[in-house]
Amino acid sequence: MKIKHLAYLISLATSLPAVPVFIGTNTGEQTTSKGIYLADFDPANGKLTEPKLAADYQEPGFLALHPSLPVLLCIGSPKTPFQDGTNSVAAFSIGENNVLTFLGETSSGGKGACHLDIDPAGTTVAVANYSDGNIATIRLDAKGIPTSAVTIIRNQGSGLNPTRQQSPHAHGVYFNRLGTHLFVPDLGIDKVLIYPFDAATSKLGAPLPCLTTAPGAGPRHMAFSTDEKNAYIINELDNTVLTALHEDGALKPLATLTTLPVGFSANNSTAEIEVSADNRFVYASNRGHDSIAVFSRNTENGTLTSLQIAPCGGKAPRHFKISPDGKWLLCAHMESHTISVLPRNPQTGELGSPICTVPSPSPICLTFSR
């Protein structure tokens, strides 16, 4: 693999500007993290600087950039606890040299906030709250600051897993590119819920027919192809990726593939999924096997074929991102408290061995700054 990527790495020698990377973290008792961190990534050589604290905030796990304003939003724990015990959504302005300044926060609409997304119009942030299963849409003001929840929904149901599926556990929220629908993978009830969305009011409509996964699969996150003809759902509990057809807010399951090699029987749970910008490859992370599963994608019908399972360079790859130029994959290892940079061949989709690994306290989410 190293020889295979040698010529490719040499081709990166041209000088390119550093790309800032914001890092969401877990600030619990088992980590030294204090909030959101910032590192600089050099796409010319794949080097990442050691992250530095950018904003002091508790439990800023997942991050999202506002689509038009220099504002970064995160889930977390509020500076002053809310009376109802809910988590928070906070906003930070992004200033010169990517300095973050706290703008404000509001309730996430539930407990155990774990994921967020901002609609394309920049009017609304949606939040998935894992502990109570609530999903919420929260209005953003003209400065991108979250105000208050417009819609809060808690679904009903359970699944086969006696410890993980006793009740709903919303684990992700995803607006489509037109901002007309919100998709919600719920690990606890084995469904991807689908709601019509109105950007003018930030309201969710009555639920549409959902996608139901295999019993006990535990859908966690999802990713669309750029044309949104396909959605790919990563199932945390049975370690699979489900391919679905997508049309006007409707999902139809096509096929399911494992993320693990034949014969692997140790504990594992999947985490993140991403489609390459050219739509030719899909990537999924394994926590336990500690790897990135790579699939080639048929651009005509969206089906996947297993291509590679590459070591990720650390323990528990909670999140990863392909670099804007498509030549690298940055992987955040929550349990080894590191971030690794893996070379990526844009032509074959394959990943090489990590060329750079830096310490980073309990990283959960990576976001390239614009």
Residue pairs with C-beta under 8 A, 6 or more apart in sequence:
1 350
1 352
1 353
2 352
2 353
4 345
4 350
4 352
5 343
5 345
5 352
8 327
8 343
8 345
9 46
9 343
9 352
9 355
12 43
12 44
12 45
12 46
12 327
13 44
13 45
14 44
15 44
16 42
16 43
16 44
16 325
18 40
18 41
18 42
18 43
19 40
19 41
19 42
19 43
19 323
19 324
19 368
19 369
20 38
20 39
20 40
20 41
20 98
20 368
20 369
21 38
21 39
21 40
21 41
21 48
21 51
21 330
21 366
21 367
21 368
21 369
22 36
22 37
22 38
22 54
22 63
22 72
22 98
22 366
22 367
22 369
23 36
23 37
23 38
23 39
23 51
23 332
23 339
23 360
23 363
23 365
23 366
23 367
24 36
24 60
24 61
24 62
24 63
24 74
24 363
24 364
24 365
24 366
24 367
25 31
25 33
25 35
25 36
25 37
25 60
25 61
25 360
25 361
25 362
25 363
25 364
26 33
26 59
26 61
26 334
26 362
26 364
27 33
27 34
27 35
27 57
27 58
27 59
27 60
27 362
28 59
28 362
30 362
31 337
31 361
31 362
32 361
33 361
33 362
34 53
34 56
34 361
35 53
35 54
35 55
35 56
35 57
35 58
35 60
36 53
36 54
36 55
36 57
36 60
36 63
36 72
36 74
36 92
36 100
37 51
37 52
37 53
37 54
37 360
37 361
37 363
38 51
38 52
38 53
38 54
38 98
38 100
39 48
39 49
39 50
39 51
39 52
39 339
39 358
39 360
40 48
40 49
41 47
41 48
41 49
41 323
41 328
41 330
41 341
41 368
42 48
43 323
43 324
43 325
43 327
43 328
46 328
46 341
46 343
46 355
46 356
47 341
47 356
48 330
48 339
48 341
48 356
48 358
49 358
50 358
50 359
50 360
51 339
51 358
51 360
51 363
54 98
54 99
54 100
55 92
55 100
55 102
57 74
57 76
57 79
57 90
57 102
58 76
58 77
58 78
58 79
59 75
59 76
59 77
59 87
60 74
60 75
60 76
60 90
61 74
61 75
61 76
61 113
61 114
61 364
61 365
62 74
62 75
62 114
62 115
62 116
62 364
62 365
63 72
63 73
63 74
63 365
63 367
64 72
64 73
64 74
64 116
64 117
64 118
64 125
64 367
65 71
65 72
65 73
65 118
65 367
65 369
65 370
66 72
66 73
66 118
66 122
66 140
66 144
67 118
67 120
67 121
67 122
68 122
69 122
69 143
69 144
70 93
70 94
70 95
71 91
71 92
71 93
71 94
71 103
71 143
71 144
71 145
72 91
72 92
72 94
72 100
72 367
73 89
73 90
73 91
73 92
73 116
73 118
73 125
73 144
73 146
74 89
74 90
74 92
74 116
75 87
75 88
75 89
75 90
75 108
75 113
75 114
75 115
75 116
75 127
76 87
76 88
76 89
76 90
76 105
76 113
77 87
77 88
78 87
78 88
78 90
78 105
78 107
79 105
82 88
82 107
84 107
85 111
86 107
86 108
86 109
86 110
86 111
86 113
86 129
87 107
87 108
87 110
87 111
87 112
87 113
87 129
88 105
88 106
88 107
88 108
88 113
89 105
89 106
89 107
89 108
89 113
89 116
89 125
89 127
89 138
89 146
90 102
90 103
90 104
90 105
90 146
91 102
91 103
91 104
91 105
91 140
91 143
91 144
91 145
91 146
92 100
92 101
92 102
92 103
93 100
93 101
93 103
94 100
94 369
95 101
98 369
103 143
103 144
103 145
104 145
104 146
105 146
106 138
106 146
106 147
106 148
106 149
107 148
107 149
108 127
108 129
108 136
108 138
109 127
109 129
109 134
109 135
109 136
109 138
109 149
109 152
110 127
110 129
110 131
110 132
110 133
110 134
110 135
110 136
110 152
110 154
110 170
111 129
111 131
111 132
111 134
112 129
112 130
112 131
112 132
113 127
113 128
113 129
113 130
114 128
114 129
114 130
114 170
114 171
114 172
115 127
115 128
115 170
115 171
115 172
115 173
115 221
116 125
116 126
116 127
116 128
116 173
117 125
117 126
117 173
117 174
117 175
118 124
118 125
118 126
118 140
118 175
119 125
119 126
119 175
119 179
119 197
119 199
120 175
120 177
120 178
120 179
120 199
121 179
121 199
122 140
122 144
123 139
123 140
123 199
123 200
123 202
124 137
124 138
124 139
124 140
124 150
124 197
124 199
124 202
125 137
125 138
125 140
125 146
126 135
126 136
126 137
126 138
126 173
126 175
126 182
127 135
127 136
127 138
127 173
128 135
128 170
128 171
128 172
128 173
128 184
129 135
129 136
129 170
130 169
130 170
130 171
130 187
131 169
132 154
133 154
133 155
133 167
133 168
133 169
133 170
133 186
133 188
134 152
134 153
134 154
134 170
135 152
135 153
135 154
135 155
135 170
135 173
135 182
135 184
135 193
135 204
136 149
136 151
136 152
136 153
137 149
137 150
137 151
137 182
137 197
137 202
137 203
137 204
138 146
138 147
138 148
138 149
138 150
138 202
139 146
139 147
139 148
139 150
139 202
140 146
140 147
141 147
150 201
150 202
150 203
151 202
151 203
151 204
153 195
153 204
154 168
155 168
155 170
155 186
155 189
155 191
155 193
156 168
156 189
157 167
157 168
157 188
157 189
157 191
158 165
158 166
158 167
158 168
158 188
158 189
159 165
159 188
159 189
159 190
159 215
159 216
159 218
160 190
160 215
160 216
161 216
161 218
161 237
164 187
164 188
164 218
164 237
165 187
165 188
165 189
165 190
165 216
165 218
165 237
166 188
167 188
168 186
168 188
168 189
169 186
169 187
169 188
169 189
170 184
170 185
170 186
170 187
171 185
171 186
171 187
171 219
171 220
171 221
171 236
172 183
172 184
172 185
172 220
172 221
172 222
173 182
173 183
173 184
174 182
174 183
174 184
174 222
174 224
175 181
175 182
175 183
175 197
176 183
176 224
176 228
176 249
177 224
177 228
179 197
179 199
180 196
180 197
180 249
181 194
181 195
181 196
181 197
181 208
181 249
182 194
182 195
182 197
182 204
183 192
183 193
183 194
183 222
183 231
183 251
184 192
184 193
184 194
184 195
185 191
185 192
185 219
185 220
185 221
185 222
185 233
186 192
186 193
186 219
187 218
187 219
187 220
187 236
187 237
188 218
190 212
190 213
190 214
190 215
190 216
190 217
190 218
190 219
191 210
191 211
191 212
191 213
191 219
192 210
192 211
192 213
192 219
192 222
192 231
192 233
192 251
193 207
193 210
194 207
194 208
194 209
194 210
194 211
194 249
194 250
194 251
195 204
195 205
195 206
195 207
195 208
196 204
196 205
196 206
196 208
196 249
197 203
197 204
197 205
198 205
208 249
208 250
209 250
210 251
211 233
211 244
211 251
211 252
211 253
213 219
213 233
213 235
213 242
213 253
214 235
214 238
214 240
214 256
216 237
216 238
217 235
217 237
217 238
217 240
217 242
218 235
218 236
218 237
218 238
219 233
219 234
219 235
219 236
219 242
220 234
220 235
220 236
220 270
220 271
221 233
221 234
221 271
221 272
221 273
222 231
222 232
222 233
222 234
222 273
223 231
223 232
223 273
223 274
223 275
223 282
224 230
224 231
224 232
224 246
224 275
225 231
225 232
225 275
225 279
225 297
225 302
226 275
226 277
226 279
227 279
228 246
229 245
229 246
229 247
229 302
230 243
230 244
230 245
230 246
230 297
230 302
231 243
231 244
231 246
231 251
232 241
232 242
232 243
232 244
232 273
232 275
232 282
232 304
233 241
233 242
233 244
233 273
234 240
234 241
234 242
234 259
234 270
234 271
234 272
234 273
234 284
235 241
235 242
235 256
235 270
236 269
236 270
236 271
237 269
239 258
239 259
239 260
239 268
239 269
239 270
239 286
240 256
240 257
240 258
240 259
240 270
241 256
241 257
241 259
241 270
241 273
241 282
241 284
241 293
241 295
241 304
242 253
242 255
242 256
243 253
243 254
243 255
243 256
243 257
243 302
243 303
243 304
244 251
244 252
244 253
244 254
245 251
245 252
245 254
245 302
246 252
254 302
254 303
255 303
255 304
257 295
257 304
257 306
258 306
259 270
259 284
259 286
259 293
259 309
260 268
260 286
260 289
260 293
260 309
261 289
261 309
264 289
266 288
266 289
267 288
268 286
268 287
268 288
268 289
269 286
269 287
269 288
270 284
270 285
270 286
270 287
271 285
271 286
271 287
271 316
271 317
271 318
271 319
272 284
272 285
272 317
272 318
272 319
272 320
273 282
273 283
273 284
273 285
274 282
274 283
274 320
274 321
274 322
275 281
275 282
275 283
275 297
276 282
276 283
276 322
276 326
276 346
276 349
277 322
277 326
278 326
278 346
279 297
279 299
280 296
280 297
280 299
280 349
281 294
281 295
281 296
281 297
281 307
281 349
282 294
282 295
282 297
282 304
283 292
283 293
283 294
283 295
283 320
283 322
283 329
284 292
284 293
284 295
285 291
285 292
285 293
285 312
285 317
285 318
285 319
285 320
285 331
286 292
286 293
286 309
286 312
286 317
287 316
287 317
287 318
287 334
287 335
288 316
289 309
290 311
290 312
290 314
290 315
290 316
290 317
290 333
291 309
291 310
291 311
291 312
291 317
292 309
292 310
292 312
292 317
292 320
292 329
292 331
292 342
292 351
293 306
293 308
293 309
294 306
294 307
294 308
294 309
294 310
294 349
294 350
294 351
295 304
295 305
295 306
295 307
296 304
296 305
296 307
296 349
297 303
297 304
298 304
298 305
307 349
307 350
308 349
308 350
308 351
310 342
310 350
310 351
310 352
311 353
311 354
312 320
312 331
312 333
312 340
312 342
312 354
313 331
313 333
313 338
313 340
313 342
313 353
313 354
313 357
314 331
314 333
314 335
314 336
314 338
314 339
314 340
314 357
315 333
315 334
315 335
315 336
316 333
316 334
316 335
316 336
317 331
317 332
317 333
317 334
318 332
318 333
318 334
318 363
318 364
318 365
319 331
319 332
319 363
319 364
319 365
319 366
320 329
320 330
320 331
320 332
320 366
321 329
321 330
321 366
321 367
321 368
322 328
322 329
322 344
323 329
323 330
323 344
323 368
324 368
326 344
326 346
327 343
327 344
327 346
328 341
328 342
328 343
328 344
329 341
329 342
329 344
329 351
330 339
330 340
330 341
330 342
330 366
331 339
331 340
331 341
331 342
331 354
332 339
332 360
332 363
332 364
332 365
332 366
333 339
333 340
333 363
334 362
334 363
334 364
337 359
337 360
337 361
337 362
337 363
338 357
338 358
338 359
338 360
338 363
339 357
339 358
339 360
339 363
339 366
340 354
340 356
340 357
341 354
341 355
341 356
341 357
342 351
342 352
342 353
342 354
342 355
343 351
343 352
343 353
343 355
344 350
344 351
344 352
345 351
345 352
